[in-house]
Amino acid sequence: MSIQSTPQRPSLIERIRRSDLRWSFSHSVPARFAAVLLTVLVLSAFLAPLIAPQNPYDAMQLDMWKSELPPIWVEGSEWPYILGTDTQARDMLSVMLYGTRTSLLIGLAAVSFSLLIGLSFGLIAGYFGGVVDNLLMRIGDVVLSIPTILIAILVSAIVRQMLPPDLREIGASAVLVLAITLSGWVQYARTVRAQTIVERGKEYVMAARLLRVPPRRIMVKHILPNTLTPVFVAATLSFGMAILTEATLSFLGIGMPPGQPSLGTLIRIGNQYLFSGMWWIVIFPVMQLCLLVISVNLLGDWLRDALNPKLR
C-alpha cells in the first residue's frame, strides 16, 4: 500500500514572493522610489551617531568660531561641514539627522498609541452597539469637531502647565505624543467599528457566540484580523500627518525645545535667519521634512491601491 505524502506548506519567503502585494510593489515605480527614499532617510537618522560629523548635543564638539558657515559649494565654507553650520556652530547635516530621528520616533509612537486606542474603541463600539456605541462615537464626534492642531495645542499647553519647570523639556516628546494621539484615534475607531458591525453578523461570529466563546476572544481572535487591512492603510498615511503635526507644534514653539531639535524646531530656528542671508539653516530641514512626508504618503497611496480588491 502506497503512502501519500502530504504537500509541504510554502515557506514565508516563498509566500511573500508569490503574493499579489509583492507583484504590485515590483510593478509600481513610485512605490519603489518611495521605499528606497524612506529607507535611506530612516537608516541615516538612526545611524546618525556613526555617520554624522559631530554630535550636536555635545557642547564640547561645538566650535563657535565655525558658526554660520555656508554649504560646502559656497565660498567661505569649510570641510567637513557639507551643509554648513547654524548660529550655534552645529553642523547642519548632523543636526538634521538627529532631528529626523526625533521626528520619526514621535510620529511612530503617536500612530502606535492612536492605533491601539482606535482599535479598542472601534471593536467595543461595533461589537456591543447600543449605548456603548453611541457614547464612544459621540466622543469621537466631539474630537473631530475640533481641528487637530488646536487639540494638540490645547493638550500641550495644559500638560506643560501641569509639569514642573524642570521637567517640561525632559517630557516634551511625551507631551507631543499624547497630543497627537488624542487627536488621531478617531479615524481608526470609525474604520474598525464599521468593519466590526459587518463581521459580527457573519456565521463564524454567530457560531462562536453559540459555543459561548468570550466576547473578548471573539473580538481579538476572529473579528480583529478581518479589519486590519484598511487600518494599516490609514496608519501609513497618518504617519506622515503625525510627523507634520509634530513639526507644526515645534514650529509654533510648543513642541521640542531647541536643545532637543526635531525637524520642526530646526525650521522654527532657521526661519529667523531666512532673510539675513543664512538660507541653509531653514531650507535643508524643510527639504528633509518634505522628502520624509512625500515618501510616506507615496507608500500609503500604493498600499491603499494594492489592498483594494476593486482595483485588481
C-alpha positions, 0 to 999 in steps of 0.5 A: 500500500502506497503512502501519500505524502502530504504537500509541504506548506510554502515557506514565508519567503516563498509566500511573500514572493508569490503574493499579489502585494509583492507583484504590485510593489515590483510593478509600481515605480513610485512605490519603489522610489518611495521605499528606497527614499524612506529607507535611506532617510530612516537608516541615516537618522538612526545611524546618525551617531556613526555617520554624522560629523559631530554630535550636536548635543555635545557642547564640547564638539561645538566650535563657535568660531565655525558658526554660520558657515555656508554649504560646502559649494559656497565660498567661505565654507569649510570641510567637513561641514557639507551643509554648513553650520547654524548660529550655534556652530552645529553642523547642519547635516548632523543636526538634521539627522538627529532631528529626523530621528526625533521626528520619526520616533514621535510620529511612530509612537503617536500612530502606535498609541492612536492605533491601539486606542482606535482599535479598542474603541472601534471593536467595543463600539461595533461589537456591543452597539447600543449605548456603548456605541453611541457614547464612544462615537459621540466622543469621537464626534466631539474630537473631530469637531475640533481641528487637530492642531488646536487639540494638540495645542490645547493638550500641550499647553495644559500638560506643560502647565501641569509639569514642573519647570524642570521637567517640561523639556525632559517630557516634551516628546511625551507631551507631543505624543499624547497630543497627537494621539488624542487627536488621531484615534478617531479615524481608526475607531470609525474604520474598525467599528464599521468593519466590526458591525459587518463581521459580527453578523457573519456565521463564524461570529454567530457560531462562536457566540453559540459555543459561548466563546468570550466576547473578548476572544471573539473580538481579538481572535476572529473579528480583529484580523478581518479589519486590519487591512484598511487600518494599516492603510490609514496608519501609513498615511497618518504617519506622515500627518503625525510627523507634520503635526509634530513639526507644526507644534515645534514650529509654533514653539510648543513642541521640542525645545531647541536643545532637543531639535526635531525637524520642526524646531530646526525650521522654527530656528532657521526661519529667523535667519531666512532673510539675513542671508543664512538660507541653509539653516531653514531650507535643508530641514524643510527639504528633509521634512518634505522628502520624509512626508512625500515618501510616506504618503507615496507608500500609503497611496500604493498600499491603499491601491494594492489592498483594494480588491476593486482595483485588481 
